[in-house]
């Protein structure tokens, strides 16, 4: 019984496909609701049975996903550091210039839609910078071969415009033309992708590879067809698909095999839209990404996961995890409605994590110039009865390369980092956020500007850098902050207090997190869920004897993390933990 109950509580998504049709649609019909109640009752009963048999051995955790131990530093590879000018290919675009193509904004600032030279060597040479900042993984943009020229079709690019690609290059990596070949702007002699992952692993950093399955390169509206655009090549360099500069509705997949890889209904901008109903497309993509995985990728970020149906991703994920069970993946479904993105987390669909866009929306409100109260963050956490298979393995972030960077003061960034590295979820920080780089700037308005060696050298001088490094390293060394159940004590105004509890496999740790985003110090009192006894400050090592009704000062824009190794005995806290564990057990049972 104990083993079965513990298995019910495993908090990460499994690789193997399961048949959950019996409970699909729960909540939409009387039968579905009854079956959901039955599943919940079984989980509650089994979990309670373990509690009565051996209360001291209860497991408390949010997730057992190994990747949850990491914090992720996200770089647009071409825009981080140019470590090798020999792979810049500055004249490659010919008449359609591909290197250093500035686009000015009316306010005097500048964006750039050409290549700027960032490469594998630039990341490897600054791996220690990323690691010492407190990160355990680096997410890099796609590495596959992209077109050699700037795109001559599409809509004109203006400052801050979206879905406009005229004159733009594939510096970002999302316009694949050969998914089996490394883009020539990235490697250096002796440093291909396998060498890159080896070097990163030697620096104790995991590599998250950004992958695309929804589309290839821009494919039509060019005045004249351009080399590479709208084409796909296989591992042997053979042409397997060609849009032929035709609008999607003009494609004829029934009579032209080169059109069969593409949909005829169109998709994002002028991108070639891959046909999820063609088995050859799945074979092509899975074959390519299995190769990159075998060369050392530790996880995948799946671009535009919401643009392809669940059945496609279910099959794709199964192929990847057949080779490497438990391989961690997270998808990008750009939607602020949790009910619309949560489906990807269920095994019957993709069975992967997702970037937490609903939480991102509220993080911007709380830590940006709006300065909303912490209470805005309670609902999107979905600690109880939410739509996700497991909210604790979601990817938490406040901005990225597809939206405006966080528009906040230095203190706003500090407060945001104090939250991200202590609350539930796996934190993701976009390159340059450690100095507030290009804050508030959107794509085509400076969001992806070049970072470079000089900014890295001076980064520790930023008031944002030190507090981020401190709280990131606290998370790195604190299992409760990585995987613990979160129990909110207070989320209101400028102060927050919550517990993270991890009690599993011989490790017992409770973290009390106290946050203050006000401009003055605040005294935060904790009157519930707190166990008296010996605690220690995770930041300064101070030993404390804590009593009920504990109160302590938290500096302006500060954080305190207090740790206890004592087993959970407080009845009210146990009740909250038991409820969360039982609810997660029910979700896990439905997710088989």
Buried (B, 14 or more C-beta within 10 A) or exposed (E): EEEEBBEBBBBBBBBEBEEBEEBEEBEEEEEBEEBBEBBBEBBBEBBEEBBEEEEEEBBBBBBBBEBBBBBBBBBBBBBBBBBBEEBBBEEBBEEBBBBBBEBEBEEEEEBBBBBBBBBBBBBBBBBEBBBEBBBBBBBBBBBBBBBBBBBBBBBEBEBBBEEBBBBBBBBBBBBBBBBBBBBBBBBBEEBBBBBBBBBBBEBEBBBBBBBBBBBBBBBBBBEEBBEBBBBBBBEEEEEBBBBBBBEBEEBEBEEEEBBBBBBBEBBBBBBBBBBBEBEEBBEBBBBBBBBBBEBBBBBBBBBBBBBBEBEBBBBBBBBBBEEBEEBBBBBBBBEEEBEBBBBBBBBBBBBBBBBBBBBBBBBBBBBBEEBBBBBBBBBBBBBEEBBBBBBBBBBBBBBBBEBBBBBBBBBBBBBBBBBBBBBBBBBBBBBBBBBBBBBBBBBBBBBBBBBBBEBBEEBBEBBBBEBBBBBBBBBBEBBBBBBBBBBBBBBEBBBBBBBBBBBBEEEBBBBBBBBBBBEEEBEBBBEBBBBBEEBBBBBEEEEBEBEEEBEBEBEBBBBBBBBBEBBBEBEEBBEBBBBBBBBBBBBBBBBB
